[in-house]
């Protein structure tokens, strides 16, 4: 028969078993750089009147092109009641694997991914789901800041530069991210929070440069809010004193 979960996903199955909730990586994006292997959890809440036997299969891949994968390395199920359990699958992925998972533009696997899973109840009921959740797999990003001159006279011009780059999964290196809006932020000495001063677009190699008037001592930084395929990133603040 065809079943419908609380999340709207369709599945083929038997009996009253249901997947009622799925949370990937605690609700956060999965961020992949150029070298480090990343492990992330997928927590699946399962309900059946006989009790839950467990998770028997799980897979993830890009929703648009069907490519990409992660290794399923472990599963732990926690019984919440006589009818409900939360089974958490540990998934792991290395940047180099992405190049092996598809032909052509490897970076196109960044974006929205989906989760498929098969679960089973103690009485033999089962659920083979084709779409129980979505999450975003994003390319890691880096951002630098440099404010000069240091120190600077009050009322003088301060030049703030930097560079935005992101992981390229084809050559496993970071490259400048061009034509992106990045926010310049300032925190006055003694203050607790940054505020946005202006927005600047990156150049052809991801470079940033703008001029501001130094009115107070404090720290300057760049902030990139991210895109559907690239992670948000905040640079380290560069403290500037007045002379």
C-alpha positions, 0 to 999 in steps of 0.5 A: 500500500502507499502510506503518507507520513506527517512530513508529507513523504510517500512510501511503500509499506505494510501495516501501521508503522509511520515515520513521524519526524526526521531531523538531519544534523540537528537542523543545521546545514552539513558543511563540507570543505576540501579535506576533513571528513564530516560525520553528521546524524539523522534522527528518525522518529518511528512509531508502530503499535508493536514497537520499533525494530529499527532502521534497515536502510538509509541513503542521501543524495542531491535532490535535483540531480540524484548524485552524491552520497554518504556512508552509513556507519552506525545506528543507535535506537532509543526507545521512547515508549512501547510504540515509539523509538528514535533511531539515529543514523551516523552518516560520514562523507569526505570531500574527495568522495563527491568527485567519485559520485558523479560525472561533470561538475562536482560542485553542482551536488551542493544544495538541497539533499533528500533522505530515503529510509526503510524502517521495520516494526517488531510485528513485521510491518515495514516502511520504504520511504522515498523522501522523509526529509530534506537538508542542505549540503553546502560548500565551506567558505573562508573570509579574511579582514584587514583594516589599515592604517593601524593606528588611525587618526580620528576622522581619517580614512580607513581602508578595510580589505579582505577576501571571500573564498569557498571550497571547490570539490573538483580540485579540493582547494579554496577559490575566490567567490566572485560577485557576492554581497558581503557586509562590513561590520563594526564593533566599538571598543567596549561594545558587545555586538557588531553592527553593519556599516555597508554592503560591498560586492566581491571582485572577480577573485573574491577580493573586498575593499572599501573606505570608511571614516574612523570615528572611534576605536573598535573592531572591523569584520566582514560577514557573508550570510551564505547562499543555498550552496555556500556556507555563511562565514564571519571573519575574525575581527581586526581591532583598530585603535585611534592615535 
